[in-house]
Amino acid sequence: MNDAALAERCRALKLVLSDVDGVMTDGTLLLLSDGREAHAFHVRDGLAIALAHRAGLRTGLLSGRASEAVARRAAELGMAVVRQGARDKAAALREILAGERLAAHEVAYIGDDLNDLPAMAEVGLSAAPADAPFEVRASAFMVMSAAGGRGCLREFIEAILRARGDWERVVAGLSAAST
């Protein structure tokens, strides 16, 4: 990967969007007997979202499924954009762009499966987890070393913040805040 090209793309970013199942989770769906479902989220992804916010980036979710657990996690993390039940992710992305008054090059998106490809093709920076299908990894600008649900969103956000030159500052802010 070309560091200069990555830095150029990252400097333009204003919003980082993520798919949920297969990115923020390992893709396992636990369907409970009462009709609800449960998800397991990686805590490092949550901290990365907080760091993105400290760096002035907004964050959001673009998911093909809808879940109360996902809405709750997004609210806990202060994510600005939460779009669930999006069958056509490219159309949903264009609605988000219009609603947030953003250009496509100002958005990063990480997705893990074939239904993410149309949205990934439109954004300024795309990524895929290590365990995404070949077609998704092949079309992504970046492929993470972590698998879905195992910190790949953290890795993506960290790469963005490092390329922008924000990483050391936002991490130092954590140390100052905890003392």
PyRosetta script that sets phi, psi and omega in degrees:
from pyrosetta import init, pose_from_sequence

init()
pose = pose_from_sequence("MNDAALAERCRALKLVLSDVDGVMTDGTLLLLSDGREAHAFHVRDGLAIALAHRAGLRTGLLSGRASEAVARRAAELGMAVVRQGARDKAAALREILAGERLAAHEVAYIGDDLNDLPAMAEVGLSAAPADAPFEVRASAFMVMSAAGGRGCLREFIEAILRARGDWERVVAGLSAAST")
pose.set_psi(1, 137.8)
pose.set_omega(1, 179.8)
pose.set_phi(2, -81.4)
pose.set_psi(2, 116.1)
pose.set_omega(2, -178.0)
pose.set_phi(3, -62.7)
pose.set_psi(3, -36.8)
pose.set_omega(3, 179.7)
pose.set_phi(4, -66.9)
pose.set_psi(4, -41.1)
pose.set_omega(4, 178.6)
pose.set_phi(5, -65.8)
pose.set_psi(5, -40.3)
pose.set_omega(5, 177.7)
pose.set_phi(6, -64.4)
pose.set_psi(6, -45.9)
pose.set_omega(6, -179.6)
pose.set_phi(7, -60.8)
pose.set_psi(7, -41.5)
pose.set_omega(7, 179.3)
pose.set_phi(8, -62.3)
pose.set_psi(8, -45.8)
pose.set_omega(8, 178.8)
pose.set_phi(9, -63.6)
pose.set_psi(9, -41.4)
pose.set_omega(9, -175.8)
pose.set_phi(10, -70.0)
pose.set_psi(10, -34.9)
pose.set_omega(10, 179.0)
pose.set_phi(11, -62.4)
pose.set_psi(11, -28.8)
pose.set_omega(11, -178.5)
pose.set_phi(12, -81.8)
pose.set_psi(12, -12.8)
pose.set_omega(12, -172.2)
pose.set_phi(13, -70.0)
pose.set_psi(13, 141.8)
pose.set_omega(13, 173.9)
pose.set_phi(14, -126.5)
pose.set_psi(14, -20.5)
pose.set_omega(14, -176.4)
pose.set_phi(15, -140.9)
pose.set_psi(15, 133.4)
pose.set_omega(15, 174.2)
pose.set_phi(16, -112.9)
pose.set_psi(16, 117.8)
pose.set_omega(16, 179.2)
pose.set_phi(17, -107.2)
pose.set_psi(17, 146.7)
pose.set_omega(17, 178.1)
pose.set_phi(18, -134.8)
pose.set_psi(18, 142.6)
pose.set_omega(18, 164.0)
pose.set_phi(19, -70.0)
pose.set_psi(19, 166.3)
pose.set_omega(19, -178.7)
pose.set_phi(20, -104.9)
pose.set_psi(20, -72.1)
pose.set_omega(20, -175.9)
pose.set_phi(21, -67.0)
pose.set_psi(21, 118.2)
pose.set_omega(21, -178.4)
pose.set_phi(22, 97.3)
pose.set_psi(22, -9.0)
pose.set_omega(22, 175.3)
pose.set_phi(23, -120.4)
pose.set_psi(23, -66.8)
pose.set_omega(23, 177.9)
pose.set_phi(24, -77.9)
pose.set_psi(24, -18.0)
pose.set_omega(24, 173.5)
pose.set_phi(25, -126.3)
pose.set_psi(25, 170.4)
pose.set_omega(25, 178.7)
pose.set_phi(26, -82.1)
pose.set_psi(26, 4.2)
pose.set_omega(26, 177.5)
pose.set_phi(27, 94.4)
pose.set_psi(27, -5.5)
pose.set_omega(27, 177.9)
pose.set_phi(28, -74.7)
pose.set_psi(28, 131.8)
pose.set_omega(28, 175.0)
pose.set_phi(29, -108.3)
pose.set_psi(29, 120.7)
pose.set_omega(29, 176.3)
pose.set_phi(30, -100.1)
pose.set_psi(30, 107.5)
pose.set_omega(30, 179.8)
pose.set_phi(31, -93.8)
pose.set_psi(31, 113.7)
pose.set_omega(31, -176.6)
pose.set_phi(32, -82.7)
pose.set_psi(32, 157.0)
pose.set_omega(32, -175.2)
pose.set_phi(33, -63.9)
pose.set_psi(33, -21.9)
pose.set_omega(33, 179.3)
pose.set_phi(34, -87.3)
pose.set_psi(34, 6.8)
pose.set_omega(34, 177.9)
pose.set_phi(35, 95.3)
pose.set_psi(35, -13.3)
pose.set_omega(35, 177.7)
pose.set_phi(36, -80.3)
pose.set_psi(36, 169.8)
pose.set_omega(36, 175.0)
pose.set_phi(37, -129.3)
pose.set_psi(37, 157.2)
pose.set_omega(37, -179.7)
pose.set_phi(38, -122.9)
pose.set_psi(38, 147.3)
pose.set_omega(38, 177.5)
pose.set_phi(39, -129.6)
pose.set_psi(39, 150.3)
pose.set_omega(39, 173.4)
pose.set_phi(40, -110.8)
pose.set_psi(40, 118.9)
pose.set_omega(40, -179.8)
pose.set_phi(41, -105.0)
pose.set_psi(41, 144.7)
pose.set_omega(41, 178.7)
pose.set_phi(42, -82.8)
pose.set_psi(42, 127.3)
pose.set_omega(42, -176.0)
pose.set_phi(43, -63.6)
pose.set_psi(43, -30.3)
pose.set_omega(43, 179.6)
pose.set_phi(44, -66.3)
pose.set_psi(44, -30.6)
pose.set_omega(44, 175.0)
pose.set_phi(45, -63.6)
pose.set_psi(45, -39.8)
pose.set_omega(45, 178.9)
pose.set_phi(46, -62.4)
pose.set_psi(46, -43.6)
pose.set_omega(46, 177.6)
pose.set_phi(47, -64.5)
pose.set_psi(47, -38.6)
pose.set_omega(47, 178.7)
pose.set_phi(48, -61.3)
pose.set_psi(48, -39.0)
pose.set_omega(48, 178.0)
pose.set_phi(49, -63.6)
pose.set_psi(49, -42.1)
pose.set_omega(49, 176.6)
pose.set_phi(50, -61.5)
pose.set_psi(50, -40.0)
pose.set_omega(50, 178.4)
pose.set_phi(51, -66.5)
pose.set_psi(51, -39.2)
pose.set_omega(51, 176.7)
pose.set_phi(52, -60.0)
pose.set_psi(52, -42.8)
pose.set_omega(52, 178.5)
pose.set_phi(53, -62.3)
pose.set_psi(53, -41.5)
pose.set_omega(53, 178.1)
pose.set_phi(54, -61.0)
pose.set_psi(54, -30.7)
pose.set_omega(54, -179.5)
pose.set_phi(55, -85.2)
pose.set_psi(55, 0.4)
pose.set_omega(55, 177.7)
pose.set_phi(56, 91.3)
pose.set_psi(56, 7.8)
pose.set_omega(56, 177.4)
pose.set_phi(57, -91.2)
pose.set_psi(57, 143.2)
pose.set_omega(57, 172.3)
pose.set_phi(58, -91.8)
pose.set_psi(58, 157.0)
pose.set_omega(58, -179.1)
pose.set_phi(59, -131.0)
pose.set_psi(59, 159.9)
pose.set_omega(59, 179.0)
pose.set_phi(60, -166.2)
pose.set_psi(60, 173.0)
pose.set_omega(60, 179.8)
pose.set_phi(61, -119.6)
pose.set_psi(61, 142.4)
pose.set_omega(61, 173.4)
pose.set_phi(62, -134.4)
pose.set_psi(62, 101.6)
pose.set_omega(62, -172.3)
pose.set_phi(63, -123.7)
pose.set_psi(63, 143.8)
pose.set_omega(63, 176.6)
pose.set_phi(64, -76.7)
pose.set_psi(64, -19.6)
pose.set_omega(64, 179.7)
pose.set_phi(65, -108.6)
pose.set_psi(65, 162.6)
pose.set_omega(65, 176.6)
pose.set_phi(66, -120.2)
pose.set_psi(66, 136.5)
pose.set_omega(66, -176.9)
pose.set_phi(67, -153.1)
pose.set_psi(67, 137.7)
pose.set_omega(67, 175.3)
pose.set_phi(68, -63.0)
pose.set_psi(68, -37.6)
pose.set_omega(68, 179.7)
pose.set_phi(69, -61.6)
pose.set_psi(69, -39.6)
pose.set_omega(69, 178.9)
pose.set_phi(70, -67.2)
pose.set_psi(70, -44.1)
pose.set_omega(70, 177.7)
pose.set_phi(71, -59.4)
pose.set_psi(71, -41.4)
pose.set_omega(71, 179.2)
pose.set_phi(72, -64.0)
pose.set_psi(72, -46.0)
pose.set_omega(72, -179.9)
pose.set_phi(73, -62.7)
pose.set_psi(73, -42.6)
pose.set_omega(73, 178.6)
pose.set_phi(74, -61.4)
pose.set_psi(74, -41.2)
pose.set_omega(74, 178.3)
pose.set_phi(75, -65.6)
pose.set_psi(75, -43.1)
pose.set_omega(75, 177.7)
pose.set_phi(76, -57.9)
pose.set_psi(76, -36.4)
pose.set_omega(76, -176.7)
pose.set_phi(77, -88.4)
pose.set_psi(77, -4.9)
pose.set_omega(77, 179.8)
pose.set_phi(78, 68.7)
pose.set_psi(78, 34.1)
pose.set_omega(78, -179.6)
pose.set_phi(79, -73.7)
pose.set_psi(79, 133.2)
pose.set_omega(79, -173.0)
pose.set_phi(80, -76.1)
pose.set_psi(80, -32.9)
pose.set_omega(80, -175.4)
pose.set_phi(81, -121.5)
pose.set_psi(81, 124.4)
pose.set_omega(81, 176.8)
pose.set_phi(82, -133.1)
pose.set_psi(82, 106.5)
pose.set_omega(82, 179.8)
pose.set_phi(83, -120.1)
pose.set_psi(83, 109.8)
pose.set_omega(83, 179.1)
pose.set_phi(84, -113.6)
pose.set_psi(84, 159.0)
pose.set_omega(84, 179.0)
pose.set_phi(85, 71.7)
pose.set_psi(85, 24.6)
pose.set_omega(85, -178.2)
pose.set_phi(86, -84.6)
pose.set_psi(86, 102.9)
pose.set_omega(86, 178.8)
pose.set_phi(87, -74.5)
pose.set_psi(87, -34.9)
pose.set_omega(87, 178.1)
pose.set_phi(88, -112.0)
pose.set_psi(88, 97.2)
pose.set_omega(88, -173.5)
pose.set_phi(89, -69.8)
pose.set_psi(89, -29.3)
pose.set_omega(89, 177.2)
pose.set_phi(90, -67.3)
pose.set_psi(90, -43.5)
pose.set_omega(90, 177.6)
pose.set_phi(91, -64.4)
pose.set_psi(91, -41.8)
pose.set_omega(91, 178.0)
pose.set_phi(92, -63.5)
pose.set_psi(92, -39.8)
pose.set_omega(92, 177.6)
pose.set_phi(93, -61.5)
pose.set_psi(93, -44.8)
pose.set_omega(93, 179.7)
pose.set_phi(94, -62.6)
pose.set_psi(94, -36.8)
pose.set_omega(94, 175.5)
pose.set_phi(95, -65.0)
pose.set_psi(95, -40.5)
pose.set_omega(95, 177.3)
pose.set_phi(96, -63.0)
pose.set_psi(96, -45.5)
pose.set_omega(96, 179.5)
pose.set_phi(97, -57.3)
pose.set_psi(97, -46.2)
pose.set_omega(97, -179.8)
pose.set_phi(98, -65.1)
pose.set_psi(98, -45.5)
pose.set_omega(98, -178.0)
pose.set_phi(99, -66.4)
pose.set_psi(99, -33.2)
pose.set_omega(99, -179.4)
pose.set_phi(100, -94.9)
pose.set_psi(100, -2.6)
pose.set_omega(100, -178.2)
pose.set_phi(101, 55.4)
pose.set_psi(101, 52.5)
pose.set_omega(101, -179.9)
pose.set_phi(102, -120.9)
pose.set_psi(102, 153.4)
pose.set_omega(102, 170.5)
pose.set_phi(103, -92.3)
pose.set_psi(103, 154.8)
pose.set_omega(103, -177.1)
pose.set_phi(104, -57.0)
pose.set_psi(104, -36.1)
pose.set_omega(104, -178.4)
pose.set_phi(105, -69.9)
pose.set_psi(105, -8.7)
pose.set_omega(105, 178.7)
pose.set_phi(106, -93.6)
pose.set_psi(106, 7.4)
pose.set_omega(106, -176.2)
pose.set_phi(107, -123.6)
pose.set_psi(107, 138.0)
pose.set_omega(107, 170.8)
pose.set_phi(108, -109.6)
pose.set_psi(108, 147.6)
pose.set_omega(108, -179.7)
pose.set_phi(109, -143.2)
pose.set_psi(109, 133.9)
pose.set_omega(109, 173.7)
pose.set_phi(110, -117.1)
pose.set_psi(110, 125.3)
pose.set_omega(110, -179.3)
pose.set_phi(111, -137.4)
pose.set_psi(111, 160.0)
pose.set_omega(111, -172.7)
pose.set_phi(112, -120.1)
pose.set_psi(112, -6.0)
pose.set_omega(112, -174.9)
pose.set_phi(113, -141.5)
pose.set_psi(113, 177.3)
pose.set_omega(113, -172.0)
pose.set_phi(114, -58.1)
pose.set_psi(114, -34.2)
pose.set_omega(114, 179.8)
pose.set_phi(115, -71.0)
pose.set_psi(115, -9.4)
pose.set_omega(115, 176.4)
pose.set_phi(116, -87.7)
pose.set_psi(116, -17.1)
pose.set_omega(116, -174.8)
pose.set_phi(117, -55.8)
pose.set_psi(117, -44.6)
pose.set_omega(117, -179.6)
pose.set_phi(118, -61.1)
pose.set_psi(118, -40.5)
pose.set_omega(118, 178.0)
pose.set_phi(119, -69.4)
pose.set_psi(119, -41.1)
pose.set_omega(119, 179.8)
pose.set_phi(120, -60.7)
pose.set_psi(120, -34.5)
pose.set_omega(120, -178.4)
pose.set_phi(121, -70.4)
pose.set_psi(121, -19.8)
pose.set_omega(121, -174.8)
pose.set_phi(122, -95.6)
pose.set_psi(122, -22.3)
pose.set_omega(122, -172.2)
pose.set_phi(123, -85.6)
pose.set_psi(123, 168.2)
pose.set_omega(123, -180.0)
pose.set_phi(124, -74.0)
pose.set_psi(124, -28.4)
pose.set_omega(124, 179.7)
pose.set_phi(125, -144.4)
pose.set_psi(125, 124.4)
pose.set_omega(125, -180.0)
pose.set_phi(126, -120.9)
pose.set_psi(126, 152.4)
pose.set_omega(126, 178.8)
pose.set_phi(127, -147.6)
pose.set_psi(127, 163.2)
pose.set_omega(127, 177.8)
pose.set_phi(128, -140.7)
pose.set_psi(128, 147.5)
pose.set_omega(128, 172.8)
pose.set_phi(129, -67.0)
pose.set_psi(129, 162.1)
pose.set_omega(129, -179.0)
pose.set_phi(130, -59.7)
pose.set_psi(130, -30.0)
pose.set_omega(130, -175.7)
pose.set_phi(131, -97.9)
pose.set_psi(131, 15.1)
pose.set_omega(131, 176.3)
pose.set_phi(132, -69.4)
pose.set_psi(132, 155.5)
pose.set_omega(132, 176.3)
pose.set_phi(133, -59.5)
pose.set_psi(133, 156.8)
pose.set_omega(133, -177.2)
pose.set_phi(134, -50.0)
pose.set_psi(134, -47.8)
pose.set_omega(134, -176.3)
pose.set_phi(135, -59.8)
pose.set_psi(135, -35.7)
pose.set_omega(135, -179.2)
pose.set_phi(136, -73.6)
pose.set_psi(136, -45.9)
pose.set_omega(136, 177.7)
pose.set_phi(137, -61.6)
pose.set_psi(137, -39.1)
pose.set_omega(137, -177.9)
pose.set_phi(138, -66.9)
pose.set_psi(138, -30.0)
pose.set_omega(138, -177.7)
pose.set_phi(139, -93.1)
pose.set_psi(139, -10.8)
pose.set_omega(139, -178.9)
pose.set_phi(140, -78.4)
pose.set_psi(140, 145.3)
pose.set_omega(140, 174.0)
pose.set_phi(141, -68.3)
pose.set_psi(141, -35.8)
pose.set_omega(141, -180.0)
pose.set_phi(142, -130.1)
pose.set_psi(142, 141.8)
pose.set_omega(142, 171.3)
pose.set_phi(143, -118.5)
pose.set_psi(143, 124.7)
pose.set_omega(143, -177.7)
pose.set_phi(144, -75.4)
pose.set_psi(144, 156.2)
pose.set_omega(144, 174.8)
pose.set_phi(145, -83.6)
pose.set_psi(145, -21.1)
pose.set_omega(145, 178.0)
pose.set_phi(146, -86.9)
pose.set_psi(146, 148.2)
pose.set_omega(146, 177.3)
pose.set_phi(147, -82.3)
pose.set_psi(147, 168.4)
pose.set_omega(147, 176.1)
pose.set_phi(148, -60.2)
pose.set_psi(148, 135.2)
pose.set_omega(148, -179.1)
pose.set_phi(149, 77.7)
pose.set_psi(149, 3.1)
pose.set_omega(149, -177.5)
pose.set_phi(150, -121.8)
pose.set_psi(150, 26.4)
pose.set_omega(150, 176.1)
pose.set_phi(151, 97.9)
pose.set_psi(151, 15.5)
pose.set_omega(151, -179.2)
pose.set_phi(152, -67.5)
pose.set_psi(152, -33.4)
pose.set_omega(152, 177.0)
pose.set_phi(153, -66.9)
pose.set_psi(153, -39.8)
pose.set_omega(153, 175.9)
pose.set_phi(154, -58.5)
pose.set_psi(154, -46.9)
pose.set_omega(154, 180.0)
pose.set_phi(155, -60.8)
pose.set_psi(155, -41.7)
pose.set_omega(155, 179.5)
pose.set_phi(156, -64.4)
pose.set_psi(156, -49.3)
pose.set_omega(156, -179.0)
pose.set_phi(157, -65.1)
pose.set_psi(157, -40.7)
pose.set_omega(157, 177.7)
pose.set_phi(158, -60.5)
pose.set_psi(158, -43.0)
pose.set_omega(158, 178.1)
pose.set_phi(159, -61.1)
pose.set_psi(159, -41.2)
pose.set_omega(159, 178.4)
pose.set_phi(160, -63.1)
pose.set_psi(160, -48.8)
pose.set_omega(160, -177.3)
pose.set_phi(161, -65.9)
pose.set_psi(161, -37.8)
pose.set_omega(161, 176.6)
pose.set_phi(162, -65.5)
pose.set_psi(162, -43.8)
pose.set_omega(162, -179.4)
pose.set_phi(163, -64.2)
pose.set_psi(163, -31.6)
pose.set_omega(163, 178.1)
pose.set_phi(164, -81.1)
pose.set_psi(164, -13.1)
pose.set_omega(164, -176.5)
pose.set_phi(165, 82.4)
pose.set_psi(165, 18.9)
pose.set_omega(165, -177.4)
pose.set_phi(166, -97.8)
pose.set_psi(166, -16.1)
pose.set_omega(166, -169.3)
pose.set_phi(167, -57.4)
pose.set_psi(167, -54.3)
pose.set_omega(167, -175.8)
pose.set_phi(168, -60.2)
pose.set_psi(168, -40.5)
pose.set_omega(168, -179.3)
pose.set_phi(169, -64.5)
pose.set_psi(169, -47.2)
pose.set_omega(169, -176.9)
pose.set_phi(170, -71.9)
pose.set_psi(170, -32.1)
pose.set_omega(170, 176.5)
pose.set_phi(171, -70.0)
pose.set_psi(171, -40.8)
pose.set_omega(171, 177.3)
pose.set_phi(172, -62.2)
pose.set_psi(172, -35.0)
pose.set_omega(172, 178.1)
pose.set_phi(173, -63.7)
pose.set_psi(173, -30.3)
pose.set_omega(173, 176.7)
pose.set_phi(174, -66.4)
pose.set_psi(174, -42.7)
pose.set_omega(174, -179.7)
pose.set_phi(175, -63.9)
pose.set_psi(175, -42.8)
pose.set_omega(175, -179.7)
pose.set_phi(176, -66.5)
pose.set_psi(176, -35.4)
pose.set_omega(176, -178.0)
pose.set_phi(177, -72.2)
pose.set_psi(177, -27.6)
pose.set_omega(177, -175.9)
pose.set_phi(178, -90.2)
pose.set_psi(178, -7.6)
pose.set_omega(178, -179.0)
pose.set_phi(179, -87.8)
pose.dump_pdb("model.pdb")
